[in-house]
Amino acid sequence: MLFNYKHKRIFILFITCLFVTLLAGCFGPSPEEKIYTTLEEVVKLEGDFEKQQAPLLELEKKESEIYNQIIDLGMDEFNKVVELSKEAVTLVEDRESKIDSEYESIMASKKEFESIDEQIEQIEDKDLLEKANQLKETMDERYSAYEELYKLYKSSITLDKELYTMLQKEDLSIEDLEAQTAKINETYQKVMEKNESFNKFTEQYNQEKMDFYKAAELNVKETDE
């Protein structure tokens, strides 16, 4: 009898475990909910990217003010020009540090976002699947735009450093200064254009994300992003 009792307990335990497993399969997170979790984690990982925006703008403003001071001084006050140029180099290096932190933040979010592929494959509803694929395509374009933007911005930083190093040379010719300034202006024009593209994809992605949430009937409140 003792053997039968133990056997019965084991059988009941097995049935209980099986029932819990089935419940977990039936009531676990849906693919849409998993996508939501991934996308919100992406937002968190881009937190450092957001933090760099205001400081970067402030550094650019300060550097621009210093450059204008240098131009107003001219080479007649060479010692002051050298002093300001060195100060400007420090600001450029600070910008470079922040843009690198920004890049790391975006790349971390990109890595997290890649897990969405497997989740999308599990969506059964055709309309939802279409929305999810469109959202993914837009985000991929956004990441590509950012990587191009980052490369251009890094190029502009290199040119800025070269400029302020040149300004510390007393025999600097006006032709060399104008040529370097032209390179910088051309690069920054490309930076602005690529930044507009990145912002466009960001806005499009945010809208498509909310459209997906609504179509999936996820109870999510829209926020300003």
C-alpha angles and dihedrals in degrees: 000000000000090000092051092049092052091046090052092051091051090049092050091048091051092051091048092051091047091050092051090049091052091048091051090052094048099041102030121113115301120230088257091054091048089052090051090053091049094048093049090050087053088056091053093048090054090056093102089051089058092047092057096056101080095040090049092052091048092051091048090051093050092047091050090052091051092048091052090050090052092050091048091050097050123194092297087086095043098159091056090046090054091049093050092044091056090049089051091051089056090053091049090052090050089052090050091052092051095046089051090052088048090051093051090052093052093046091051090053090047091055091050092047092056090072088069091080093074092045093051091053089061095058111109101184109091096212092049091046090053092050092048092050091048090050091051092049092052093048091049089053089049092054091048090050091050094050090052090046091051093051092049092047091050089051090052090051090053090051092048091053090050090051095053091045089053090050089060090064114091093206094056110141124222089235092058091046092051092047092052092046090052091053091050093049092049092050094047090051088057090047091054092048093049091045089056089051091050092049090049092054091045092054092045092049093050091052093047091048092055091045089054092049091051094046089049088050092236111162097236126146117224114240134189108264 
